[in-house]
Every structure is written in C-alpha cells, then in structure tokens.
C-alpha cells in the first residue's frame, strides 16, 4: 500500500470520503470541532453502516449483509 505512483492505493478511502462529503456534510458549517466530529460519527454509525445499501454487498446494508453471512455460516 501507499506505493508511489499507484493510483489504486487510496481508492477505497477516497470513495468513502467522497460519499461522506456528498451525503453527510456538504454545505454545512460547524461552530465547534466537536459538533463536526459528532456529525461525522453519526453519519458513519447511524446511516452508513446500518442503513445505506452497498452495491458490493448485493444492495444490502453492511449490518444486514453481516447478519446474512452469519446465518449462512450457521446453516440456517
């Protein structure tokens, strides 16, 4: 990772931060750094992980995808 000149090294992180900016914090100003941190935390923990559907997960949220994988592993 982080090899010089390899454009794919940061692709995942750049994609996530693009979504964060587009869906979460675009055009908002924060009076304190703590309010900004809380907003980013809420985006990740209250929307991105439990609710937002991801193409790579078969249009399931990460939590739903994880639940289905556990059920498959248990043979249910």
C-alpha positions in Angstrom: 0.0 0.0 0.0 0.9 3.6 -0.4 3.4 2.9 -3.2 4.4 6.0 -5.1 2.6 6.3 -8.3 0.0 3.6 -7.6 -3.4 5.3 -8.1 -5.4 2.4 -6.6 -3.8 2.7 -3.1 -6.3 5.2 -1.8 -9.3 4.4 -4.0 -11.4 3.0 -1.1 -10.7 5.8 1.3 -11.2 8.4 -1.4 -14.6 6.8 -2.4 -15.7 6.8 1.3 -14.7 10.4 1.9 -16.5 11.4 -1.4 -19.7 9.8 -0.1 -19.2 11.4 3.4 -18.9 14.8 1.8 -21.8 14.3 -0.7 -24.3 12.6 1.6 -23.3 13.8 5.0 -21.6 17.1 5.5 -21.8 19.1 2.2 -22.6 22.8 2.7 -22.6 22.6 6.4 -20.6 24.8 8.7 -19.8 23.8 12.3 -19.4 26.2 15.2 -17.1 23.7 17.0 -14.8 20.8 16.1 -16.8 18.6 18.4 -20.0 19.2 16.5 -18.3 18.3 13.3 -16.9 15.1 14.8 -20.3 14.2 16.1 -21.9 14.7 12.7 -19.3 12.5 11.0 -19.7 9.9 13.7 -23.5 10.0 13.3 -23.1 9.6 9.5 -21.0 6.5 9.9 -22.7 4.8 12.8 -26.3 5.9 12.2 -26.5 5.8 8.4 -23.5 4.4 6.5 -23.2 1.1 8.4 -26.8 0.3 9.4 -28.9 1.8 6.6 -27.0 2.7 3.4 -27.2 0.0 0.8 -23.9 -1.0 -0.9 -23.6 -2.4 -4.4 -20.8 -4.8 -3.4 -23.0 -6.3 -0.7 -25.8 -7.1 -3.1 -27.6 -3.9 -2.3 -27.7 -4.7 1.4 -26.5 -2.6 4.3 -23.3 -3.8 5.9 -25.2 -4.8 9.0 -27.8 -6.8 7.0 -25.0 -8.4 4.9 -23.1 -9.4 8.0 -26.3 -10.9 9.5 -26.9 -13.0 6.4 -23.3 -14.2 6.4 -23.7 -15.4 10.0 -26.9 -17.2 9.2 -25.3 -18.9 6.2 -22.3 -20.0 8.4 -24.7 -21.4 10.9 -26.6 -23.3 8.2 -30.0 -21.6 8.8 
